[in-house]
């Protein structure tokens, strides 16, 4: 499963962005996050082209929660996308990257007063309001500052997507947004309208879940959201100028996973949108999208160095399991432990050899810490470089210092050039913020 610009070069090594992955591992060390810049840019452009050609009033924003560094923020700005941020840290990253403030959407289900102050200070383009507490706090701040803020209201459409239960977000039983069914969403719209002119209610927002491999749940959500826009018009006279349907489109972690192409996805979404506008007799608002994983996921891979290899007996066929230990694990990719996520891998230094060894890829943490169960790879040896595919989304972003590991470096590769965009932490970084009370030294 070669993705993006990946190929097997004349040395029999996996190559990406014109860079030999074995050379990258030697130069930068492992674990190492590698991002295929050309593929990220191509995905940004494909999203814009697919949707803008079918519905010109479309704004695409990259969901920074998937992967965000200052370099990524600059890339997104160059490609003309907006940026969805969901914390003070993500917002501050955008600020340091000089990202255009008017193209920022500020998310979060429990924004603090300090975070909202930062949004005011930086003059964020849209704030996506999640709850009544936040709505009241934001309105009070705007009044005190004699200012005005453009907002979207996040609502829960009551759509249950077919994905892992821990990455579902659009069902009724969720911490996110105002519930439509129980009337909270209508009440929130009324309160927002009453807070004018300090609050400018531009539209409504939803997000239904992640790693969705078809458009069916988006179609269902669109029907609910457009129907809700119609009911709001009837109840309040207010017409939504913007409709944000979030992100959620999945990627290939395994060869058999086949999400729709962006053209097919856009065709289905826009057709269902226009149909709903006609059926509910709704004026067509601008469409907002927030893809994350589908822009950066397949563009990323993680390189590890193989260490210990051991074979143990098991009662089921084939009677043994081969554990291949790597120099990373759940601190650089917690998703298998969190969501039972699956990945594919290959020995980057033996990319032309048959994958005739079924191995279980184990991390080096003090947990079971299995990255991939029973995956076919070329016969591994200590010192080989292992490449795990499709790690561009939610790997770097979720990395931790568990067991006091240092977080890996990250590089962008493009046309044979590799550029460091996030340095590897050092052991001094691990203890940099530690403090010892004087009594513990005596």
N, C-alpha and C positions, 0 to 999 in steps of 0.2 A: 504494500500500500504506500506508494510514493505520492506525496502531496505537494502542491504548489510548485516551486522550482526544484524540488528534490530529484536527484538522479544518482545512478551508480557510475562513478568515474573510472578512469583507466587503471587506477590502483585497486579497484574492487572495493572502494570505500563509499559510504553514503556521503553525498554532497548536497548542500543546500545553499541557495543564494550565491552559487559559484565558489563556495568554501568547503573544503574537505573537513568533515566533522571530526575525524581523528586528529587532524591538525588543530582544530578549534579546542578540543579537549586538552591537548598538550599545551597550547598557548595560554588558555584562560583557566585551566583546571576544571575539575568536576566536583559536584554536580554543576551543570551549566545550562541555563535557559537560553535557547536560540530562537530568535524571531526572524522569519522570512519577510523582510520589508516589502519586497515586490508583491508578495501575495496579500499582505495587509492592504497595500494601496489598491491593488486590483479589486479586492472585495469592497473597499470603500466606494470605488468608482462604479462597480457593478450595482451596488445598492442604489446609488443615486440614479443611475441610468434606468434601472428596471422600474423604479417607482415614479420618477419624474416624467418619464416618457408616457406613462399611463395616467398619471394624476399630477399635473404640474405643481399644484400647491402642496408639495410634500417637503418636509424637513426631516432629514435623517441625523440622529445624534448617536455617537458611539457611547455605549454603556461602560463607563470607566471602571466599574467594579470588576469587570472581567480581566482587565490588565491596564495598569496605569503607571507610567513614569513621566517625567517632564519631556523626554524624547517622544513618547507616544502621544502626548498632548500636542506637541508641535506637528507631528505627522498628521494627526486628525485635523488640526487647523489648516494645514496646507491642502488637504483634500476637500476642504469646504464643508465638513460635517460639524454639527454641534457636539457638545460633550455633556453627558449625563453624569453628575457627581452625587455621591450619597453620604458624604461625611465632611467634617472640617479638613481632614487630611487630604481627601481627594480634591476638595475645592482649593486648598492651599497649593497643591501640586499644579493645578490649572493656573493659579495666580503666578506662581514662579515660572511657568512656561509662557507667560504673557498671552494666555488664550483669550480670544475675544469674549468679553463678559456678556455681551448681548446674546451669545450663542450657547450659554450655559443653562442647564436645567438642574436645579438642586433638589435631590430626593432625600428620603430618610423618614422612617416611621416614628422617630422620637427626637426631632431636632432640638438642640439645646438653645437657650437664649444666646449663648456665645456664638454658636453656629449661625444663627439668624443675623446676629450683628455683623459677622463676617460677610454674609450675603449682601447686607445693606452696604457695607463698606466697599465691597467690590462691584456693587451694582449689577448683581446677577440678573440675567434676562428673564428667567421664569423660576418660580419656586413652586414645587409640587407639594401641596398641602395634604397631610395624611390624616389629621384628626382635629377634633374641636378645640383641644387645648392649644395646639399649634396655630390654628386659625385665629383664636382670640389673642394670643401672644403676638402674632405677626401684625394683626390689625392695630393693636395698641402701640407697637413699635413704630409703625408707619405714621400714626397720628402724632406721636411724640416728636418724630423727626420731620413732621410736615412734609411727608414723602408719599409716594404711591408705589405699590408693588404689583407686578403682573403675576398671577397665579393660575395654576391648574389644580383641580381637586381630584385626588386619586380615589376611585371608587372600586368596590368589589363587585364584579358583575355576576358572581354566583356560578361561574363556569369552572368545572373540575377537569383539568387537563390530564391526559394520559401520560404521566411522567412520574418519576420517583416522588413519594409523598413529601419528602423534605425540600423539594424545589417546586412545589405547587404554591401559587400565590393568588389565584383569581377566584377561588371558591369562597363560599359564604363564611366558613369557619377559618378566618385568617386574621393575622395581626395588622394587615395592610389595608389602609383606605377606609372609606365610608361605605357602609353596607347599603346597597340599593333596596333590597327586599324589605328591610325593617324600617325604611324611611329616613335613615340617617343621612343618606346622600342628598335627598331633597332638602332636608333641614340645613345641611352645610351650604348648599347653593343659596338658600334664602339668607343665611347669616353673611355669606360673602357679599351678596348684593347689597345688604344693609350697611356693610362696612365701606361702601364706595363713598368718596373717591380714593380713599387710602388703599383699598384693595380693588384691583382690576381683575375680575374673573374672566379669563380668556377661554377656558374650556375645561374638559374633563379628561381623565387619564385612567388607564388600567394596565395591569401586567398580569398575565395569566399563568406563567410558569416557564421553565427552562428545558432545554434539550428536547424540543418538540420536533418530531420527524415528519410531520405533514402540517397542512394549513387548516385542518378541520376545526381545531379549537379556536383559532383566530376568527374563523368564519362565524362560529357560535357567539363569540364575544362581541364581534362587530354588530350582530343583530341586536344583542342586549343593549349595547352602548348607544346605538342609533335610536332604538326604541326609547331609551331613557332620555336622550336629547329631545325627542318629540314630547315626552311627558313633561319635561322641564319647561318647554315652550308653552304648553297648555296651562301649566300651573303657575308660572311666574312671568311669562312674556319674554323671558331671556332666551337668546339664541347662542349656542356655543360657536365661537369662532375657530376653535381648535379641538381636534380629537386625537388623543395620543393613545395608540394601541400597544405601546411597550415593545418588547423584543421577544426572545424565546426560541427562535429557530435553531434547530440542532445541527450537529456536525457529524463527521465520520470519526468515531473512535475505533471502530472495527470495519473491515472491508464490507461486511454485509449490511451495515447501516447506510441507508440511502435517503437522506433528506432531499426535498425538492430543490431544483436549481433556483437561483434568485429570480430569474425571469418567470418560472412557473409559479413561484410563491407570490410574486407581485401580481401576476395575472389573476390568480384566485382571490387574493385579498382585495384588489381594486374592483373586480367584478362584484364581489359580495358587498363591498362598500356602496357602490353605485346602486345596486339593487335595493339595499336597505334605505338609502336616501329616497329613492322613488317610492317605495312601499310606505314609508312613514311620513312622506312629504316634508322632508327636512332640507333646509338650505345647506349646501355643501360647505363644510368647514375645511380649514387646512388640516392635513394629515401629518401627524408626528410619529416617528418610529425611533426605537432605541435598541438597535441590535448590538450585541457585545460578542458573545461566543462565536456567532457565525461570521464575524469579521476577523477575529484574531485566533480562534481556537486551532484550526488546522494549520495556521501559519507558524505555530510554535512546536518545538520539540525539546526534550530534555536529555542531555548527555550525562551518563554515569560511567564510572570505572568499576568493572567487575572485580570482586575480591574473592572471598571464600566460596567454595562450591562443595556441597555435601549431598549425599544420597542416603535417604532413610526409607525403611520398610513401611508400607501401608497395607491394610487388609484388602482394599479393593484393587481392581486392575489399574495399572499393570504390575502392581505389587511393590512399587517403589515411587518415591518422589525425589526429584532433583531440585534442591534449593540453590539458587544463584544469588549471592548477596551483592548488593551495590553500595556505593558510598553515600547514599542519600536515603530517601524514604518519605515517611509521612510528614516530616518537617518541610519538605519542598513540594509535596503533593499529598494533601490530606484527603482528597476526594474519594479514593477507594474506601477509606475508613468511615467517612461521613455519609456517602451516598451509594456505597457498593459500586462505584464507577469502574468501568472496564477500559482497558487500554491495549494497544498492540505495540510490539517492540521488535527490533532487529539488532543484531550485532553489527555495529556500524563499520567495524574494521574487517568484516567478513560478509559484505553485502551480496556477493555473488555466489556464496556457498549455500547449499540446501538447508532449509530450516528443519533439520531432522532430529532435534533434541527438544523434548517437551520439558520445559523448566518452569519453576515457580520463582518469580522475581521477588526477593525479600529485601526490605530495608534494614538499616542497622540500628534502629531504635529499640528501646526496652519495651516493646509491645510485640504483638504478633506481626504487625506492620508488613502486610503483604501488598505489594504494588500490583502484581499481576499473577493470577493463578494459572498454571498449566498452559503456557503459551509456547508455540513452536518457534525456536530460534536455531541459528547455526551453533554447532558445538562450542560452548563457551570455555574460555580459559581465563585465569586470573590476569588482570591487566588489559583485557579486551574492553573496548568502548561500546556500551549499550545505548541505543537511541530509543526513547519512548516517544511515540507519535502523538500529535494532537494535544499538546500540553500548553497551548498559548493562552487559554482562558482558565482563570480561577486556580492557577498553580502558583505562579509568582505572587499573585494577589493574596493568596491564603497562606503563604509560607510563614513558618514560625521558628522560634528558637528552642523548640522542645528538646530536652536533653542538653540544652545549651549549645545546640548546633549553630554554626554560622550560616546565615542565609546565602544562597548561591548568587553568583554574578549573572548578568543578563547581557546578551549582545544582540544587536541588529546586524543581519548580513544582507548585502546587496551587491551584485555584480562583482563578486570576488573579494569584497572588502568587509571586514568585521569590525564593528564599532561597539565599544563598551557603553551601555546605557545605564547600567546599575552595577556598582562595584561589589565584589564579594566582601561580606563582612569579615572582620578579623576577630580573633579571640579577645582583643582589647575592646572591640565594639560590644561584645557580649556582656562585659562587666562595666561598661562605661557609665551606666546610670546607677550602678549599685552604690549604696552608702552603708557604712558600718558605724553604729552608735559607739561612742567612746568607751562605754562600759564593757564592750566585747573585746577590747584590746588589752584589758587589764587582767 
